[in-house]
């Protein structure tokens, strides 16, 4: 049975995407039931603006009644945060139900070209820069997906777009079926989310590879030529390829040379922009800009419009975001650095000595690579549940201390730092042990810095 041949859907998980897909299905005339492990989430969803206006069309189901409610359904729609081994998911698969997610449902109602972006780091910046370029060129564009606006909310509006730019996480890719994009972007693949993927990097990388799901000869694959996993996936791909590199000139693709972003296509080379034309700090942000330039290439955007967009782009919050300079010390919020590779890239982006704040919710990551980057550290201040594991790696490599709160860590950092130093929040961990999310963590950091 095809997904949309079902007459009844059960939606599990009622965050933004869960509410959006429930609403979309109800508007399309399907019977929809919704549930969540948290009873309060069900109540909040039913009272939300998305669902309260559809009174009588969406049924609220308590967790203990979810299995019974699934009996009449043809498909279970799971939100990205629902574990793959959740009892309801296992039961649905045992009963032969289709198990998928909001991205797949929304795709069935989408007629616009899609640029889909995934990767361990840089996804949000790439989709925003891509959207900025397309907007600057006069394209009717929307940025959606994992970055905030659910894909289902976009297609519900019914307006055609010249391009839809989607950020898609590995959790979302795990549940796609027929979803495909016109341009598939893979920024990089490094170790992350091992708590979700049974401590297997191969399983995690395989999820990222699903960005090429259903890709054909007309699909353009944009990938990081400096990332061995991306290169491996590209080697087995038969469609169009457009790599980018911050370290090596390419025969075909986008690369950095002599201070400029350069694009070379079919033997023709053009200078897109100087490094100074793109404000965000760090080599990783340069790579994000190049990925965006490559992503828009199939849409014929002029060099002038690309350069204008890059010049006018401003960094997203909590991504190498300068907060304040106090007594000659610069404070930078990179709360979005939620894995080891992101933290290392942040450290490498800073000149001079660094006091770094590390730690948070433990995702079973290997912190040992951090030990190779301690020469630039004046001190590391450790917080959160992972601080003991990080201490074991850094002990004897640099000065260490621990803090019971982020505010205390900022105060310790202000004492340890000297004029010319940088205090960097780049935790290498998720935030959920102490904060609502990475943005909440970043705001707490900002407030603590402002209070100095």
C-alpha positions as CSV (number, residue, x, y, z in Angstrom):
1,X,0.0,0.0,0.0
2,X,1.3,3.5,-0.9
3,X,1.6,5.9,2.0
4,X,-1.3,8.2,0.9
5,X,-3.6,5.2,0.3
6,X,-4.1,5.0,4.0
7,X,-7.2,6.7,5.4
8,X,-6.0,7.0,9.0
9,X,-2.6,8.1,10.4
10,X,-1.2,8.1,13.9
11,X,1.3,10.8,14.5
12,X,3.8,10.1,17.3
13,X,5.8,13.1,18.8
14,X,4.2,16.5,18.9
15,X,6.9,19.1,18.5
16,X,6.8,21.5,15.6
17,X,7.0,18.9,12.8
18,X,4.6,16.6,14.5
19,X,1.9,19.3,14.8
20,X,2.6,20.5,11.2
21,X,2.2,17.0,9.6
22,X,-0.9,16.3,11.6
23,X,-2.5,19.5,10.4
24,X,-1.5,18.9,6.8
25,X,-3.0,15.4,6.8
26,X,-6.2,16.6,8.4
27,X,-6.5,19.4,5.8
28,X,-6.1,16.8,3.1
29,X,-9.1,14.9,4.5
30,X,-7.4,12.0,6.4
31,X,-8.3,10.7,9.8
32,X,-5.6,11.7,12.1
33,X,-4.8,10.7,15.7
34,X,-1.9,12.2,17.7
35,X,0.1,11.0,20.7
36,X,3.2,11.7,22.6
37,X,5.1,10.1,25.6
38,X,4.5,13.3,27.5
39,X,0.8,13.8,28.2
40,X,1.4,17.6,28.6
41,X,2.7,17.6,25.0
42,X,-0.6,16.2,23.7
43,X,-2.6,18.8,25.6
44,X,-0.3,21.6,24.4
45,X,-0.6,20.4,20.8
46,X,-4.4,20.2,20.8
47,X,-4.4,23.8,22.2
48,X,-1.9,25.1,19.7
49,X,-2.7,27.4,16.9
50,X,-1.9,24.7,14.3
51,X,-4.4,22.2,15.6
52,X,-7.0,24.0,17.7
53,X,-8.5,25.5,14.5
54,X,-9.2,22.0,13.2
55,X,-11.5,21.0,16.0
56,X,-13.0,17.5,15.5
57,X,-10.6,16.6,12.7
58,X,-7.6,15.5,14.9
59,X,-8.0,13.0,17.8
60,X,-5.8,13.2,20.9
61,X,-4.7,9.8,22.1
62,X,-3.1,9.1,25.5
63,X,0.2,7.2,25.6
64,X,-1.4,4.2,27.1
65,X,-4.0,4.1,24.4
66,X,-1.6,4.6,21.5
67,X,-1.3,0.9,20.6
68,X,-5.1,0.6,20.4
69,X,-5.4,3.7,18.3
70,X,-2.8,2.3,15.8
71,X,-5.1,-0.6,15.1
72,X,-7.1,1.3,12.5
73,X,-4.2,3.2,11.0
74,X,-2.2,2.5,7.9
75,X,0.8,4.5,8.8
76,X,2.7,5.8,11.8
77,X,4.3,9.2,11.4
78,X,7.2,9.6,13.8
79,X,8.9,12.8,14.8
80,X,12.7,12.9,14.5
81,X,13.2,12.7,18.3
82,X,11.3,9.4,18.6
83,X,13.9,6.6,19.1
84,X,13.9,3.9,16.4
85,X,13.5,1.3,19.1
86,X,10.4,2.9,20.7
87,X,7.8,0.3,21.5
88,X,5.2,2.0,19.3
89,X,7.6,2.0,16.4
90,X,8.5,-1.7,16.9
91,X,4.8,-2.6,17.2
92,X,3.9,-0.7,14.0
93,X,6.6,-2.5,12.0
94,X,5.5,-5.8,13.4
95,X,1.9,-5.0,12.3
96,X,3.1,-4.1,8.8
97,X,2.3,-0.4,9.0
98,X,4.3,2.1,7.1
99,X,6.6,4.0,9.4
100,X,7.8,7.3,8.1
101,X,8.2,11.0,9.0
102,X,7.0,14.5,8.3
103,X,9.6,15.1,5.5
104,X,8.2,12.1,3.5
105,X,4.6,13.2,3.9
106,X,5.3,16.8,2.9
107,X,7.3,15.6,-0.1
108,X,4.2,13.9,-1.5
109,X,2.5,17.3,-1.8
110,X,5.5,19.3,-3.1
111,X,6.0,20.3,-6.7
112,X,8.8,22.8,-6.3
113,X,12.5,22.1,-6.9
114,X,14.3,21.1,-3.7
115,X,17.8,21.7,-2.4
116,X,18.3,19.4,0.5
117,X,21.2,19.9,2.9
118,X,22.6,17.5,5.5
119,X,25.9,16.8,7.3
120,X,27.2,16.7,10.8
121,X,28.1,20.4,11.0
122,X,27.2,23.5,9.0
123,X,23.7,22.5,7.8
124,X,21.9,25.6,9.1
125,X,24.5,28.0,7.9
126,X,24.5,26.4,4.4
127,X,20.7,26.5,4.0
128,X,20.6,30.1,5.2
129,X,23.4,31.3,2.9
130,X,21.8,29.3,0.0
131,X,18.5,31.0,0.8
132,X,20.1,34.4,1.0
133,X,21.7,33.9,-2.5
134,X,18.5,32.8,-4.1
135,X,16.5,35.7,-2.5
136,X,19.1,38.2,-3.6
137,X,18.7,36.8,-7.2
138,X,15.0,37.3,-7.0
139,X,14.0,33.7,-6.7
140,X,10.9,32.9,-4.7
141,X,12.5,30.8,-2.0
142,X,11.7,29.4,1.4
143,X,14.1,27.8,3.9
144,X,12.6,25.1,6.0
145,X,13.0,21.6,7.6
146,X,15.2,20.9,10.6
147,X,16.1,24.6,10.8
148,X,12.7,25.7,12.2
149,X,9.8,25.9,9.7
150,X,8.4,22.4,9.1
151,X,8.4,21.3,5.5
152,X,4.7,20.3,6.0
153,X,3.9,23.9,6.9
154,X,5.5,25.1,3.6
155,X,3.5,22.7,1.3
156,X,0.3,23.4,3.2
157,X,0.4,27.0,2.0
158,X,0.1,25.7,-1.6
159,X,2.1,28.5,-3.2
160,X,4.7,27.4,-5.7
161,X,8.3,28.3,-5.0
162,X,11.2,28.6,-7.4
163,X,13.2,26.7,-4.9
164,X,12.7,25.1,-1.5
165,X,15.8,24.8,0.6
166,X,15.6,22.1,3.3
167,X,17.8,21.3,6.2
168,X,17.5,17.6,7.0
169,X,18.9,15.8,9.9
170,X,20.0,12.2,10.0
171,X,17.0,11.4,12.2
172,X,14.7,12.8,9.5
173,X,16.6,10.9,6.7
174,X,16.1,7.7,8.6
175,X,12.4,7.7,7.9
176,X,12.2,8.8,4.2
177,X,10.8,6.5,1.6
178,X,10.5,8.2,-1.8
179,X,11.8,11.6,-0.9
180,X,14.4,13.0,-3.3
181,X,16.0,16.4,-4.0
182,X,17.1,18.1,-7.2
183,X,20.3,19.2,-5.4
184,X,21.7,17.1,-2.5
185,X,24.3,18.7,-0.3
186,X,26.5,16.9,2.1
187,X,28.6,19.3,4.2
188,X,30.7,16.7,6.1
189,X,30.4,13.5,8.1
190,X,32.1,13.2,11.4
191,X,31.3,11.4,14.6
192,X,28.1,12.4,16.3
193,X,24.9,11.0,17.8
194,X,26.4,7.7,18.7
195,X,23.9,7.4,21.5
196,X,21.2,7.1,18.8
197,X,23.2,4.9,16.4
198,X,24.3,2.0,18.7
199,X,27.9,3.4,19.0
200,X,28.3,2.8,15.3
201,X,29.8,5.5,13.1
202,X,28.9,3.4,10.0
203,X,25.2,3.4,10.9
204,X,25.3,7.2,11.4
205,X,27.2,7.8,8.1
206,X,24.7,5.5,6.3
207,X,21.9,7.8,7.5
208,X,23.7,10.8,6.0
209,X,24.1,8.9,2.8
210,X,20.4,8.8,2.4
211,X,20.5,12.4,1.2
212,X,21.0,10.6,-2.1
213,X,17.8,8.6,-1.7
214,X,16.2,8.0,-5.1
215,X,18.8,10.3,-6.7
216,X,19.0,9.9,-10.5
217,X,21.1,11.2,-13.4
218,X,19.5,14.7,-13.1
219,X,20.4,15.0,-9.4
220,X,23.4,17.2,-8.5
221,X,25.4,16.0,-5.6
222,X,27.3,18.8,-3.8
223,X,29.9,17.4,-1.4
224,X,32.9,18.3,0.7
225,X,36.0,17.1,-1.3
226,X,38.1,17.4,1.9
227,X,35.9,14.9,3.8
228,X,36.8,11.2,3.1
229,X,33.3,9.9,3.9
230,X,31.8,12.4,1.5
231,X,34.3,11.5,-1.2
232,X,33.5,7.8,-0.7
233,X,29.8,8.4,-1.2
234,X,30.5,10.5,-4.3
235,X,32.6,7.7,-5.8
236,X,29.5,5.5,-6.0
237,X,27.2,8.2,-7.3
238,X,26.3,8.3,-11.1
239,X,24.6,11.7,-11.3
240,X,26.1,15.2,-11.5
241,X,28.8,16.0,-9.0
242,X,29.9,19.5,-7.8
243,X,32.5,19.2,-5.0
244,X,33.9,22.1,-2.9
245,X,37.2,22.4,-1.1
246,X,38.9,24.8,1.2
247,X,42.3,23.3,0.7
248,X,42.7,22.1,-2.9
249,X,42.0,23.6,-6.3
250,X,39.5,21.4,-8.2
251,X,39.2,20.6,-11.9
252,X,35.5,21.0,-11.4
253,X,33.7,22.6,-8.5
254,X,34.1,25.4,-5.9
255,X,37.3,26.0,-4.1
256,X,39.5,28.5,-2.2
257,X,42.6,29.9,-3.8
258,X,44.7,33.0,-3.2
259,X,42.2,34.5,-0.9
260,X,39.2,34.0,-3.2
261,X,36.2,31.6,-3.5
262,X,36.6,30.3,-7.1
263,X,34.2,28.3,-9.2
264,X,35.4,26.2,-12.1
265,X,32.9,24.6,-14.5
266,X,33.6,22.9,-17.8
267,X,37.0,24.5,-18.0
268,X,35.8,28.0,-17.3
269,X,37.1,29.6,-14.1
270,X,35.6,32.6,-12.3
271,X,36.3,34.5,-9.0
272,X,33.1,34.5,-7.0
273,X,34.2,36.5,-4.0
274,X,37.1,37.4,-1.7
275,X,37.3,35.9,1.8
276,X,36.7,39.4,3.2
277,X,33.3,39.4,1.4
278,X,31.9,36.7,3.8
279,X,31.9,37.9,7.4
280,X,31.5,34.7,9.5
281,X,34.7,33.6,11.3
282,X,36.6,30.3,10.5
283,X,37.5,27.9,7.8
284,X,34.4,25.9,8.4
285,X,32.3,28.9,7.6
286,X,34.3,29.4,4.4
287,X,33.4,25.8,3.6
288,X,29.7,26.6,4.3
289,X,29.8,29.5,1.9
290,X,31.4,27.4,-0.8
291,X,28.8,24.7,-0.3
292,X,26.0,27.3,-0.8
293,X,27.7,28.6,-4.0
294,X,27.8,25.1,-5.4
295,X,24.2,24.4,-4.3
296,X,22.8,27.4,-6.3
297,X,25.0,26.8,-9.4
298,X,22.3,24.7,-11.2
299,X,19.9,27.6,-10.9
300,X,22.0,30.0,-13.0
301,X,22.6,32.7,-10.4
302,X,25.0,35.4,-11.5
303,X,28.4,36.0,-9.8
304,X,27.4,39.5,-8.9
305,X,24.2,38.4,-7.0
306,X,26.2,35.6,-5.2
307,X,28.8,38.1,-4.1
308,X,26.2,40.6,-3.0
309,X,24.4,37.9,-0.9
310,X,27.7,36.8,0.7
311,X,28.6,40.3,1.6
312,X,25.2,41.0,3.2
313,X,25.0,37.7,5.1
314,X,25.2,37.8,8.9
315,X,26.0,34.7,11.0
316,X,23.2,32.8,12.7
317,X,23.0,33.1,16.5
318,X,25.2,30.8,18.6
319,X,27.5,29.9,15.7
320,X,30.9,31.6,16.3
321,X,28.9,34.6,17.3
322,X,30.9,37.4,18.9
323,X,29.2,38.5,22.1
324,X,31.3,41.2,23.7
325,X,34.9,42.3,24.4
326,X,35.7,43.0,28.0
327,X,39.1,44.3,29.2
328,X,40.6,43.1,26.0
329,X,39.1,39.6,26.1
330,X,36.7,38.6,23.3
331,X,33.8,36.3,24.2
332,X,32.4,34.1,21.4
333,X,29.2,32.0,21.6
334,X,29.5,28.8,19.6
335,X,26.9,26.8,21.5
336,X,25.9,25.1,18.3
337,X,29.3,23.2,18.5
338,X,27.6,20.1,19.8
339,X,30.2,17.6,18.8
340,X,34.0,17.2,18.9
341,X,34.7,18.0,15.3
342,X,32.7,21.3,15.5
343,X,34.7,22.3,18.6
344,X,38.0,21.6,17.0
345,X,37.1,23.7,13.9
346,X,36.1,26.5,16.3
347,X,39.4,26.3,18.1
348,X,41.3,26.3,14.8
349,X,39.4,29.5,13.7
350,X,40.8,31.6,16.6
351,X,44.2,33.3,16.7
352,X,45.9,33.7,20.1
353,X,45.2,31.9,23.3
354,X,41.7,30.5,24.2
355,X,39.9,29.8,27.4
356,X,37.3,27.2,26.3
357,X,34.1,26.1,28.0
358,X,33.5,22.4,27.3
359,X,30.9,19.8,28.4
360,X,27.2,19.1,28.6
361,X,25.0,16.2,27.7
362,X,27.0,13.1,26.8
363,X,26.4,11.6,23.3
364,X,29.0,8.8,23.8
365,X,31.4,10.7,21.6
366,X,35.2,10.2,21.6
367,X,36.8,13.2,23.2
368,X,40.4,12.1,22.6
369,X,40.9,14.3,19.4
370,X,40.5,17.4,21.7
371,X,43.9,16.5,23.2
372,X,45.6,17.3,20.0
373,X,44.5,20.9,20.2
374,X,45.5,21.9,23.7
375,X,48.5,24.0,22.7
376,X,46.2,26.9,21.9
377,X,44.4,26.6,25.2
378,X,45.1,28.8,28.2
379,X,42.6,26.8,30.1
380,X,39.6,24.5,29.7
381,X,36.6,24.9,32.0
382,X,34.4,21.8,32.2
383,X,30.6,21.7,32.8
384,X,27.8,19.2,32.6
385,X,27.5,15.4,32.8
386,X,30.3,14.8,30.3
387,X,32.9,16.8,32.2
388,X,34.5,13.7,33.9
389,X,35.1,12.0,30.5
390,X,36.6,15.2,29.1
391,X,38.8,15.7,32.1
392,X,40.2,12.2,31.6
393,X,41.3,13.1,28.1
394,X,42.7,16.6,28.9
395,X,44.3,15.9,32.3
396,X,47.9,17.0,32.1
397,X,47.5,18.6,28.7
398,X,46.3,22.0,29.9
399,X,45.0,23.8,32.9
400,X,41.6,22.5,33.9
401,X,38.8,23.5,36.3
402,X,35.2,22.5,36.7
403,X,32.1,24.7,37.2
404,X,28.6,23.9,38.5
405,X,26.9,26.3,36.1
406,X,27.6,28.1,32.9
407,X,27.5,31.4,34.8
408,X,30.2,30.2,37.1
409,X,32.2,29.0,34.1
410,X,32.1,32.4,32.5
411,X,33.3,34.0,35.7
412,X,36.1,31.6,36.0
413,X,37.0,32.3,32.3
414,X,37.1,36.0,32.9
415,X,39.6,35.5,35.7
416,X,41.8,33.1,33.7
417,X,41.9,35.1,30.4
418,X,44.4,37.7,29.5
419,X,44.0,40.7,27.2
420,X,44.1,39.4,23.6
421,X,42.6,36.1,24.6
422,X,39.3,34.6,23.5
423,X,36.8,33.0,25.8
424,X,35.0,30.4,23.6
425,X,31.8,28.5,24.4
426,X,32.2,25.4,22.2
427,X,30.9,22.6,24.4
428,X,31.5,19.5,22.1
429,X,28.3,18.2,23.7
430,X,24.5,18.5,23.5
431,X,22.8,20.8,26.0
432,X,19.9,18.8,27.4
433,X,21.5,18.0,30.8
434,X,21.4,21.7,31.9
435,X,19.4,23.6,29.2
436,X,16.3,23.4,26.9
437,X,18.5,23.3,23.8
438,X,21.7,24.8,22.4
439,X,20.0,28.2,21.9
440,X,19.1,28.4,25.5
441,X,22.6,27.5,26.5
442,X,23.9,30.3,24.2
443,X,21.5,32.8,25.7
444,X,22.6,31.9,29.2
445,X,26.2,32.4,28.1
446,X,25.4,35.8,26.6
447,X,23.7,37.0,29.7
448,X,26.6,35.9,31.9
449,X,29.0,37.7,29.6
450,X,26.8,40.9,29.7
451,X,26.8,40.7,33.5
452,X,30.7,40.8,33.7
